[in-house]
């Protein structure tokens, strides 16, 4: 009988396949080249953000500040180039800002022992406010001549495959290697599974947590660069959108347990396919923004409840203050 039991990954993939088939048959305008390109671009950015969130959630945390990392450093690149700076120098400054941002997140959570939810909520608001108040001249930072050629990161093709999807695939390979083939990845799983035992066995828990948030911020910045290259601008007010909830949906629905220590890149890919298709279909059906939020809220609630049953949290090992 065990042969006929399905895990969460298989169930979510089956739901995605069924949803895609239904939309293709009954939804006018879904299965068109233009819409498929839009879907792939949106899926790529959402998936890259999902990889960043997965790294944090596997380590028993959460990063609400990812959308600030997506919007502000890439927006700074566009603004600096627009102001006459070279593209390499602008990218360097953006990367340094992103690393500093990740270090602040990691220090607050690992050393000051602020719960990750509140720490990243505060730092995300801080970075977004800094961008809007001091770094950007307009809410939508426009493309400029100095960025010519960089748009291929989001708009070109490689062997007929959209570059944005190639970037997502590369990010998947890199994150899978880091999580499954390096000592750092093994430490993240150990900390997520049992932070107290990880510390007792000599794992440098605090530095690993800091590194975890730095890498997540860098991946978020990369997603922002792909997004900016796809639309030839950076709408910095994306921070005020519900995108962060879409990212959490990707992670939870994909099967990465919120209790930590479980899941991987495949979970993110499957969750991204489902959520990306669902959002695209709702947009074509012209469901209102409020209606989409209602549907996403119900789906997220069901996903969290399901996760609590599939991945129960062991309170004896939930020593968040000990990591």
C-alpha positions as a Python dict, from the first residue, in 0.01 Angstrom:
ca = {
    (1, 'X'): (0, 0, 0),
    (2, 'X'): (289, 238, 62),
    (3, 'X'): (357, 249, -311),
    (4, 'X'): (31, 443, -362),
    (5, 'X'): (99, 712, -102),
    (6, 'X'): (185, 1054, -245),
    (7, 'X'): (403, 1316, -84),
    (8, 'X'): (328, 1687, -84),
    (9, 'X'): (558, 1758, -380),
    (10, 'X'): (372, 1510, -601),
    (11, 'X'): (30, 1638, -496),
    (12, 'X'): (122, 2003, -560),
    (13, 'X'): (272, 1916, -900),
    (14, 'X'): (-46, 1726, -993),
    (15, 'X'): (-257, 2028, -891),
    (16, 'X'): (-33, 2253, -1105),
    (17, 'X'): (-66, 2024, -1408),
    (18, 'X'): (-445, 2008, -1369),
    (19, 'X'): (-474, 2386, -1321),
    (20, 'X'): (-255, 2454, -1625),
    (21, 'X'): (-464, 2214, -1835),
    (22, 'X'): (-794, 2371, -1724),
    (23, 'X'): (-669, 2725, -1790),
    (24, 'X'): (-535, 2620, -2131),
    (25, 'X'): (-871, 2477, -2237),
    (26, 'X'): (-1120, 2717, -2084),
    (27, 'X'): (-935, 3047, -2037),
    (28, 'X'): (-904, 3260, -2349),
    (29, 'X'): (-564, 3420, -2386),
    (30, 'X'): (-386, 3188, -2143),
    (31, 'X'): (-209, 2955, -2386),
    (32, 'X'): (-63, 3227, -2608),
    (33, 'X'): (301, 3304, -2680),
    (34, 'X'): (275, 3651, -2526),
    (35, 'X'): (111, 3526, -2207),
    (36, 'X'): (351, 3235, -2174),
    (37, 'X'): (642, 3479, -2195),
    (38, 'X'): (484, 3695, -1925),
    (39, 'X'): (418, 3387, -1713),
    (40, 'X'): (776, 3266, -1747),
    (41, 'X'): (919, 3608, -1653),
    (42, 'X'): (696, 3632, -1346),
    (43, 'X'): (769, 3273, -1248),
    (44, 'X'): (1144, 3338, -1275),
    (45, 'X'): (1144, 3633, -1035),
    (46, 'X'): (904, 3460, -795),
    (47, 'X'): (1111, 3143, -806),
    (48, 'X'): (1441, 3320, -736),
    (49, 'X'): (1282, 3493, -437),
    (50, 'X'): (1146, 3155, -329),
    (51, 'X'): (1500, 3014, -325),
    (52, 'X'): (1611, 3296, -96),
    (53, 'X'): (1317, 3239, 138),
    (54, 'X'): (1376, 2862, 134),
    (55, 'X'): (1731, 2902, 266),
    (56, 'X'): (1600, 3102, 561),
    (57, 'X'): (1297, 2882, 633),
    (58, 'X'): (1506, 2562, 623),
    (59, 'X'): (1718, 2722, 895),
    (60, 'X'): (1403, 2784, 1102),
    (61, 'X'): (1360, 3152, 1025),
    (62, 'X'): (1168, 3384, 795),
    (63, 'X'): (1273, 3691, 595),
    (64, 'X'): (1001, 3953, 541),
    (65, 'X'): (1262, 4200, 413),
    (66, 'X'): (1327, 4014, 84),
    (67, 'X'): (1116, 4255, -120),
    (68, 'X'): (1322, 4549, 7),
    (69, 'X'): (1635, 4364, -109),
    (70, 'X'): (1465, 4308, -444),
    (71, 'X'): (1367, 4673, -491),
    (72, 'X'): (1627, 4901, -333),
    (73, 'X'): (1976, 4780, -441),
    (74, 'X'): (1869, 4717, -806),
    (75, 'X'): (1686, 5049, -803),
    (76, 'X'): (2006, 5211, -678),
    (77, 'X'): (2193, 5062, -975),
    (78, 'X'): (1949, 5222, -1219),
    (79, 'X'): (1956, 5555, -1033),
    (80, 'X'): (2336, 5572, -1017),
    (81, 'X'): (2375, 5488, -1386),
    (82, 'X'): (2111, 5749, -1463),
    (83, 'X'): (2319, 6000, -1264),
    (84, 'X'): (2631, 5928, -1469),
    (85, 'X'): (2810, 5649, -1280),
    (86, 'X'): (2938, 5343, -1462),
    (87, 'X'): (2738, 5020, -1452),
    (88, 'X'): (3016, 4809, -1286),
    (89, 'X'): (3065, 5067, -1010),
    (90, 'X'): (2689, 5093, -953),
    (91, 'X'): (2660, 4714, -931),
    (92, 'X'): (2945, 4704, -680),
    (93, 'X'): (2778, 4963, -456),
    (94, 'X'): (2447, 4775, -477),
    (95, 'X'): (2614, 4446, -381),
    (96, 'X'): (2790, 4610, -86),
    (97, 'X'): (2460, 4761, 30),
    (98, 'X'): (2295, 4421, 2),
    (99, 'X'): (2569, 4250, 202),
    (100, 'X'): (2548, 4517, 472),
    (101, 'X'): (2171, 4472, 481),
    (102, 'X'): (2204, 4094, 519),
    (103, 'X'): (2464, 4137, 792),
    (104, 'X'): (2230, 4362, 989),
    (105, 'X'): (1949, 4108, 957),
    (106, 'X'): (2175, 3823, 1059),
    (107, 'X'): (2326, 4008, 1355),
    (108, 'X'): (1985, 4109, 1492),
    (109, 'X'): (1858, 3752, 1470),
    (110, 'X'): (2169, 3553, 1567),
    (111, 'X'): (2335, 3778, 1823),
    (112, 'X'): (2070, 4023, 1948),
    (113, 'X'): (1823, 3730, 1940),
    (114, 'X'): (1540, 3934, 1793),
    (115, 'X'): (1276, 3700, 1640),
    (116, 'X'): (1331, 3683, 1266),
    (117, 'X'): (978, 3796, 1182),
    (118, 'X'): (1012, 4125, 1370),
    (119, 'X'): (1377, 4186, 1281),
    (120, 'X'): (1325, 4150, 906),
    (121, 'X'): (997, 4344, 916),
    (122, 'X'): (1180, 4638, 1075),
    (123, 'X'): (1488, 4625, 852),
    (124, 'X'): (1276, 4589, 539),
    (125, 'X'): (1080, 4901, 629),
    (126, 'X'): (1407, 5080, 706),
    (127, 'X'): (1570, 4993, 372),
    (128, 'X'): (1257, 5071, 171),
    (129, 'X'): (1218, 5404, 353),
    (130, 'X'): (1585, 5486, 291),
    (131, 'X'): (1541, 5423, -79),
    (132, 'X'): (1227, 5633, -113),
    (133, 'X'): (1354, 5917, 105),
    (134, 'X'): (1719, 5945, 3),
    (135, 'X'): (1821, 5726, -291),
    (136, 'X'): (1553, 5754, -558),
    (137, 'X'): (1424, 6061, -737),
    (138, 'X'): (1103, 5888, -853),
    (139, 'X'): (906, 5585, -737),
    (140, 'X'): (975, 5417, -1070),
    (141, 'X'): (1346, 5435, -1154),
    (142, 'X'): (1379, 5449, -1532),
    (143, 'X'): (1624, 5274, -1764),
    (144, 'X'): (1902, 5487, -1912),
    (145, 'X'): (2153, 5463, -2196),
    (146, 'X'): (2425, 5342, -1959),
    (147, 'X'): (2223, 5025, -1895),
    (148, 'X'): (2215, 4925, -2263),
    (149, 'X'): (2289, 4556, -2301),
    (150, 'X'): (2201, 4473, -1942),
    (151, 'X'): (1836, 4418, -2042),
    (152, 'X'): (1943, 4084, -2193),
    (153, 'X'): (1948, 3952, -1836),
    (154, 'X'): (1568, 3956, -1841),
    (155, 'X'): (1460, 3990, -2204),
    (156, 'X'): (1700, 3785, -2415),
    (157, 'X'): (1698, 3418, -2504),
    (158, 'X'): (1957, 3142, -2481),
    (159, 'X'): (1896, 2851, -2719),
    (160, 'X'): (1537, 2972, -2749),
    (161, 'X'): (1483, 2976, -2372),
    (162, 'X'): (1402, 3315, -2209),
    (163, 'X'): (1705, 3445, -2022),
    (164, 'X'): (1500, 3502, -1707),
    (165, 'X'): (1422, 3130, -1691),
    (166, 'X'): (1790, 3051, -1751),
    (167, 'X'): (1877, 3281, -1457),
    (168, 'X'): (1623, 3097, -1241),
    (169, 'X'): (1774, 2764, -1344),
    (170, 'X'): (2126, 2885, -1264),
    (171, 'X'): (2007, 3009, -924),
    (172, 'X'): (1846, 2669, -860),
    (173, 'X'): (2170, 2488, -941),
    (174, 'X'): (2379, 2717, -720),
    (175, 'X'): (2141, 2696, -423),
    (176, 'X'): (2104, 2316, -460),
    (177, 'X'): (2482, 2283, -457),
    (178, 'X'): (2516, 2507, -150),
    (179, 'X'): (2246, 2323, 43),
    (180, 'X'): (2330, 1964, -52),
    (181, 'X'): (2702, 1959, -132),
    (182, 'X'): (2862, 2195, 118),
    (183, 'X'): (2921, 2191, 491),
    (184, 'X'): (2740, 2525, 517),
    (185, 'X'): (2425, 2367, 377),
    (186, 'X'): (2448, 2072, 614),
    (187, 'X'): (2479, 2315, 904),
    (188, 'X'): (2163, 2501, 794),
    (189, 'X'): (1964, 2177, 792),
    (190, 'X'): (2106, 2081, 1132),
    (191, 'X'): (2020, 2420, 1284),
    (192, 'X'): (1671, 2406, 1136),
    (193, 'X'): (1611, 2054, 1261),
    (194, 'X'): (1737, 2110, 1615),
    (195, 'X'): (1919, 2437, 1696),
    (196, 'X'): (2009, 2328, 2050),
    (197, 'X'): (2166, 2000, 1938),
    (198, 'X'): (2347, 2180, 1655),
    (199, 'X'): (2509, 2419, 1899),
    (200, 'X'): (2603, 2139, 2140),
    (201, 'X'): (2776, 1944, 1861),
    (202, 'X'): (3001, 2242, 1784),
    (203, 'X'): (2828, 2390, 1480),
    (204, 'X'): (2898, 2768, 1467),
    (205, 'X'): (2528, 2846, 1476),
    (206, 'X'): (2540, 3224, 1502),
    (207, 'X'): (2779, 3285, 1209),
    (208, 'X'): (2582, 3037, 998),
    (209, 'X'): (2258, 3225, 1067),
    (210, 'X'): (2426, 3553, 969),
    (211, 'X'): (2557, 3397, 647),
    (212, 'X'): (2212, 3259, 578),
    (213, 'X'): (2054, 3606, 575),
    (214, 'X'): (2339, 3758, 373),
    (215, 'X'): (2296, 3493, 102),
    (216, 'X'): (1917, 3541, 106),
    (217, 'X'): (1960, 3917, 59),
    (218, 'X'): (2203, 3865, -229),
    (219, 'X'): (1960, 3628, -402),
    (220, 'X'): (1683, 3882, -349),
    (221, 'X'): (1900, 4151, -510),
    (222, 'X'): (1967, 3918, -804),
    (223, 'X'): (1593, 3866, -847),
    (224, 'X'): (1550, 4243, -852),
    (225, 'X'): (1811, 4282, -1127),
    (226, 'X'): (1632, 4019, -1337),
    (227, 'X'): (1302, 4195, -1276),
    (228, 'X'): (1444, 4538, -1367),
    (229, 'X'): (1600, 4398, -1685),
    (230, 'X'): (1267, 4238, -1779),
    (231, 'X'): (1064, 4562, -1761),
    (232, 'X'): (1343, 4820, -1822),
    (233, 'X'): (1273, 4995, -1492),
    (234, 'X'): (1246, 4934, -1120),
    (235, 'X'): (908, 5010, -962),
    (236, 'X'): (1037, 5061, -608),
    (237, 'X'): (686, 5065, -461),
    (238, 'X'): (673, 4690, -523),
    (239, 'X'): (774, 4677, -155),
    (240, 'X'): (417, 4780, -68),
    (241, 'X'): (269, 4495, -271),
    (242, 'X'): (169, 4149, -151),
    (243, 'X'): (464, 3985, -330),
    (244, 'X'): (616, 3864, -4),
    (245, 'X'): (303, 3657, 62),
    (246, 'X'): (336, 3500, -282),
    (247, 'X'): (692, 3401, -191),
    (248, 'X'): (578, 3246, 137),
    (249, 'X'): (305, 3062, -54),
    (250, 'X'): (567, 2919, -290),
    (251, 'X'): (775, 2789, -2),
    (252, 'X'): (495, 2648, 213),
    (253, 'X'): (292, 2495, -71),
    (254, 'X'): (607, 2349, -221),
    (255, 'X'): (659, 2147, 95),
    (256, 'X'): (935, 2326, 288),
    (257, 'X'): (834, 2285, 651),
    (258, 'X'): (804, 2604, 855),
    (259, 'X'): (941, 2404, 1149),
    (260, 'X'): (1279, 2400, 972),
    (261, 'X'): (1526, 2137, 857),
    (262, 'X'): (1319, 2008, 564),
    (263, 'X'): (1284, 2072, 193),
    (264, 'X'): (1502, 2190, -92),
    (265, 'X'): (1517, 2343, -437),
    (266, 'X'): (1270, 2100, -596),
    (267, 'X'): (1005, 2214, -348),
    (268, 'X'): (1059, 2574, -458),
    (269, 'X'): (1032, 2488, -828),
    (270, 'X'): (705, 2299, -780),
    (271, 'X'): (555, 2569, -557),
    (272, 'X'): (659, 2839, -805),
    (273, 'X'): (490, 2662, -1095),
    (274, 'X'): (162, 2634, -906),
    (275, 'X'): (152, 2987, -764),
    (276, 'X'): (278, 3148, -1085),
    (277, 'X'): (8, 2974, -1289),
    (278, 'X'): (-263, 3057, -1037),
    (279, 'X'): (-171, 3429, -1027),
    (280, 'X'): (-148, 3449, -1406),
    (281, 'X'): (-489, 3286, -1447),
    (282, 'X'): (-653, 3518, -1194),
    (283, 'X'): (-508, 3819, -1377),
    (284, 'X'): (-645, 3703, -1713),
    (285, 'X'): (-986, 3641, -1551),
    (286, 'X'): (-970, 4003, -1435),
    (287, 'X'): (-1026, 3911, -1072),
    (288, 'X'): (-994, 4227, -864),
    (289, 'X'): (-686, 4292, -653),
    (290, 'X'): (-894, 4245, -338),
    (291, 'X'): (-1036, 3920, -473),
    (292, 'X'): (-689, 3787, -554),
    (293, 'X'): (-572, 3872, -204),
    (294, 'X'): (-872, 3689, -59),
    (295, 'X'): (-797, 3377, -262),
    (296, 'X'): (-426, 3390, -179),
    (297, 'X'): (-509, 3439, 189),
    (298, 'X'): (-730, 3131, 194),
    (299, 'X'): (-469, 2924, 9),
    (300, 'X'): (-193, 3040, 245),
    (301, 'X'): (-403, 2962, 550),
    (302, 'X'): (-478, 2612, 422),
    (303, 'X'): (-109, 2563, 339),
    (304, 'X'): (3, 2668, 687),
    (305, 'X'): (-255, 2440, 851),
    (306, 'X'): (-146, 2151, 629),
    (307, 'X'): (218, 2221, 711),
    (308, 'X'): (144, 2211, 1085),
    (309, 'X'): (13, 1856, 1041),
    (310, 'X'): (278, 1732, 798),
    (311, 'X'): (573, 1897, 976),
    (312, 'X'): (480, 1926, 1344),
    (313, 'X'): (710, 2145, 1550),
    (314, 'X'): (885, 1974, 1838),
    (315, 'X'): (868, 2224, 2125),
    (316, 'X'): (1156, 2051, 2301),
    (317, 'X'): (1384, 2153, 2015),
    (318, 'X'): (1234, 2494, 1940),
    (319, 'X'): (1507, 2678, 2129),
    (320, 'X'): (1518, 2985, 1910),
    (321, 'X'): (1700, 3190, 2171),
    (322, 'X'): (1980, 2931, 2188),
    (323, 'X'): (2096, 2949, 1827),
}
